[in-house]
Amino acid sequence: MNRTLEAIGHAVFKRWFVNFEFPNEEGKPYKSSGGEMVYNSELDKEIPAKWVDKEIGELAKINERSINRDFKYSKIEYIDIDSVDQGIIKNRQILQLADAPSRAKRIVENNDTIISTVRPNLKHFALIQDAKPNTIVSTGFAVISPMKRNSKFLYYHLTTDKYTNYLSAIADAHTSTYPSFNPSIIQKSVVAYPDENGEKVMANLPLQFDLIMEDLFGKIENCNKQISTLSQLLDRLLSKLMSGRIRVPIQNAEADAK
């Protein structure tokens, strides 16, 4: 279900902000209804008139918050790279801060996007939902914190296959022992964005998109909570089975099978 919901979100984003078929003032698809397009040299493609090219750094802060001496929690909820897969956070570890890995440093909040800077082709990315004050992620993530009401727009832009391939190409060219990129690459990358001083319908598109996506992400988060609960139940059951506290009547099972 989560994969389907993610695919729906990407499809709507592509239609609005890649193919520029967002609803115009009459509710019709902009580009195919004759909406004016102009060539943008920075993006090397046509974009809607009165749209501009913006650096991600103008829309969000990168790696803004980290644990320091003022951090007041002795226990953390930790998310590492292996726990994240294509928008799904599979596991959150509860750890004592003193026992946490040295990479457990980045503080995240709701609506932050996290993207692994190591091997980006593996798509270890997610949009943070239901964060707690002590939710921490690995320094192996770039944490993108929106400055405006455009978190879903940023998340879907930064996780398209095209953008993932862009990051992967940079990572593969890196001279370290494994493919990786510097988070400043994200900060300096450019995206087509409605001019905030332009027509109201266009200027509000990122906000409108975010509002539409809120219900979708609410469903994803609800699924994640169910997954977490079922995983915990499974772990407890397996633990009891392995320790012998629960015994399966094998002979009876064999008899039933016959």
Secondary structure in CASP SS format (residue, H / E / C, confidence):
PFRMAT SS
TARGET T0000
AUTHOR 0000-0000-0000
METHOD secondary structure of the structure
MODEL  1
M C 1.00
N H 1.00
R H 1.00
T H 1.00
L H 1.00
E H 1.00
A H 1.00
I H 1.00
G H 1.00
H H 1.00
A H 1.00
V H 1.00
F H 1.00
K H 1.00
R H 1.00
W H 1.00
F H 1.00
V H 1.00
N C 1.00
F C 1.00
E C 1.00
F C 1.00
P E 1.00
N C 1.00
E C 1.00
E C 1.00
G C 1.00
K C 1.00
P E 1.00
Y C 1.00
K C 1.00
S C 1.00
S C 1.00
G C 1.00
G C 1.00
E C 1.00
M E 1.00
V E 1.00
Y E 1.00
N E 1.00
S C 1.00
E C 1.00
L C 1.00
D C 1.00
K E 1.00
E E 1.00
I E 1.00
P E 1.00
A C 1.00
K C 1.00
W E 1.00
V E 1.00
D E 1.00
K E 1.00
E E 1.00
I H 1.00
G H 1.00
E H 1.00
L C 1.00
A E 1.00
K E 1.00
I E 1.00
N C 1.00
E C 1.00
R C 1.00
S E 1.00
I C 1.00
N C 1.00
R C 1.00
D C 1.00
F C 1.00
K C 1.00
Y C 1.00
S C 1.00
K E 1.00
I E 1.00
E E 1.00
Y E 1.00
I E 1.00
D C 1.00
I H 1.00
D H 1.00
S H 1.00
V E 1.00
D E 1.00
Q C 1.00
G C 1.00
I E 1.00
I E 1.00
K C 1.00
N C 1.00
R C 1.00
Q E 1.00
I E 1.00
L E 1.00
Q E 1.00
L H 1.00
A H 1.00
D H 1.00
A C 1.00
P C 1.00
S C 1.00
R C 1.00
A E 1.00
K E 1.00
R E 1.00
I E 1.00
V C 1.00
E C 1.00
N C 1.00
N C 1.00
D C 1.00
T E 1.00
I E 1.00
I E 1.00
S E 1.00
T C 1.00
V E 1.00
R C 1.00
P H 1.00
N H 1.00
L H 1.00
K C 1.00
H C 1.00
F E 1.00
A E 1.00
L E 1.00
I C 1.00
Q C 1.00
D C 1.00
A C 1.00
K C 1.00
P C 1.00
N C 1.00
T E 1.00
I E 1.00
V E 1.00
S E 1.00
T C 1.00
G C 1.00
F E 1.00
A E 1.00
V E 1.00
I E 1.00
S E 1.00
P E 1.00
M C 1.00
K C 1.00
R C 1.00
N C 1.00
S H 1.00
K H 1.00
F H 1.00
L H 1.00
Y H 1.00
Y H 1.00
H H 1.00
L H 1.00
T C 1.00
T C 1.00
D H 1.00
K H 1.00
Y H 1.00
T H 1.00
N H 1.00
Y H 1.00
L H 1.00
S H 1.00
A H 1.00
I H 1.00
A H 1.00
D H 1.00
A C 1.00
H C 1.00
T C 1.00
S C 1.00
T C 1.00
Y C 1.00
P C 1.00
S E 1.00
F C 1.00
N C 1.00
P C 1.00
S H 1.00
I H 1.00
I H 1.00
Q H 1.00
K H 1.00
S C 1.00
V E 1.00
V E 1.00
A E 1.00
Y E 1.00
P E 1.00
D C 1.00
E C 1.00
N C 1.00
G C 1.00
E C 1.00
K H 1.00
V H 1.00
M H 1.00
A H 1.00
N C 1.00
L H 1.00
P H 1.00
L H 1.00
Q H 1.00
F H 1.00
D H 1.00
L H 1.00
I H 1.00
M H 1.00
E H 1.00
D H 1.00
L H 1.00
F H 1.00
G H 1.00
K H 1.00
I H 1.00
E H 1.00
N H 1.00
C H 1.00
N H 1.00
K H 1.00
Q H 1.00
I H 1.00
S H 1.00
T H 1.00
L H 1.00
S H 1.00
Q H 1.00
L H 1.00
L H 1.00
D H 1.00
R H 1.00
L H 1.00
L H 1.00
S H 1.00
K H 1.00
L H 1.00
M H 1.00
S H 1.00
G C 1.00
R C 1.00
I C 1.00
R C 1.00
V C 1.00
P C 1.00
I H 1.00
Q H 1.00
N H 1.00
A H 1.00
E H 1.00
A H 1.00
D H 1.00
A H 1.00
K C 1.00
END
